[in-house]
Amino acid sequence: MRSLAAILCLFALTSLHAHSLHQSTAEAEYNPTTKKLEVSLTVFINDLETALIRQSERETRLDKTPAAEIDAQIQAYLAKTFVVTDAAGKAAKIEWVGRELDAASAKSDPAVTLFFEIVLPRGLTGTKLRHAVFCEMFKDQVNLILVRDNEKKVEFRSSTGDGPKRIGGPE
């Protein structure tokens, strides 16, 4: 019972620092040499910490929780909310690269950029992306992503309730 009360208090404290904009931005580029989609996803730290607290049901802070624990939690969260499937509908594996705090945003709404790769041995053909980062928390969440494959560039916008979007050409 005490842990539930502590979680509710943490959630209330996190909500006090909320911002009015619920948006993430991402860039992804397919690397034909490594056969991976290289992704950089920028999110507000408050939103990320809230999502991780809800997922782990304990206090999780980028500046206090051990890096290995935070990174593992982020990977688990991304595996549920940033899902790339191949033409057969099988979810592709995410490989963690790291994260970097956005120094320019530190005084207003601090942000962090998450770097990861998605293994796609057959390329982008027939692939789909379900980009639902923070959609379980905010009805007005908007996720923007620019996907590059050689000379092709495609921009996507995902919102709460959206299904997967095709990122690669038809098979």
Residue pairs with C-beta under 8 A, 6 or more apart in sequence:
3 57
3 58
6 59
7 53
7 57
7 58
10 53
10 59
11 50
11 53
11 54
14 46
14 49
14 50
14 53
15 50
17 46
18 46
19 44
19 46
19 109
21 109
22 47
22 134
22 137
22 138
22 140
22 141
22 142
23 141
23 142
23 143
23 144
24 41
24 42
24 43
24 47
24 133
24 134
24 141
24 142
24 143
24 144
25 41
25 42
25 144
25 145
26 39
26 40
26 41
26 42
26 131
26 143
26 144
26 145
26 146
27 39
27 40
27 145
27 146
27 148
28 37
28 38
28 39
28 40
28 145
28 146
28 147
28 148
28 167
29 37
29 38
29 147
29 148
29 149
30 36
30 37
30 38
30 120
30 123
30 124
30 147
30 148
30 149
30 150
31 37
31 38
32 123
32 150
34 117
35 119
35 120
35 121
35 123
36 95
36 117
36 118
36 119
36 120
37 84
37 92
37 117
37 118
37 120
37 124
37 147
38 115
38 117
39 82
39 114
39 115
39 116
39 117
39 118
40 113
40 114
40 115
41 82
41 113
41 114
41 116
41 133
42 102
42 111
42 112
42 113
42 114
43 111
43 112
43 114
43 133
43 134
44 109
44 110
44 111
45 62
45 101
45 110
45 111
45 112
46 109
46 110
47 134
47 137
47 138
48 62
48 74
48 112
49 60
49 61
49 62
50 137
51 77
51 133
51 134
51 136
51 137
52 60
52 70
52 73
52 74
52 77
53 59
53 60
54 136
54 137
55 73
55 76
55 77
56 73
59 65
60 69
60 70
60 73
62 70
62 101
62 112
65 73
71 96
71 98
71 99
74 96
74 99
74 114
75 94
75 96
75 116
78 94
78 114
78 116
78 133
79 91
79 94
81 130
81 131
81 132
81 133
81 134
81 135
81 136
82 94
82 129
82 130
82 131
82 132
82 133
83 91
83 129
83 130
83 132
83 164
84 91
84 92
84 118
84 120
84 127
84 128
84 129
84 167
85 91
85 92
85 127
85 128
85 130
85 164
86 92
86 120
86 122
86 126
86 127
87 122
87 125
87 126
87 127
87 171
92 118
92 119
92 120
92 127
93 118
93 119
94 116
94 117
94 118
95 116
95 117
95 118
95 119
96 115
96 116
97 115
97 116
97 117
98 115
99 112
99 113
99 114
99 115
100 112
100 113
100 115
101 110
101 111
101 112
102 110
102 111
102 112
102 113
105 111
120 127
123 149
123 168
124 147
124 149
124 167
124 168
124 169
125 168
125 169
125 170
125 171
126 166
126 168
126 169
126 170
126 171
127 166
127 167
127 168
128 164
128 165
128 166
128 167
129 145
129 147
129 156
129 158
129 164
129 165
129 167
130 158
130 162
130 163
130 164
130 165
131 143
131 145
131 156
131 158
131 165
132 143
132 158
132 160
132 162
133 141
133 143
134 141
134 143
135 141
135 143
135 158
135 159
135 160
135 161
135 162
138 160
139 160
140 159
140 160
141 159
141 160
142 157
142 158
142 159
143 157
143 158
143 159
144 155
144 156
144 157
145 155
145 156
145 158
146 153
146 154
146 155
147 153
147 154
147 155
147 156
147 167
149 168
154 167
156 165
156 167
158 165
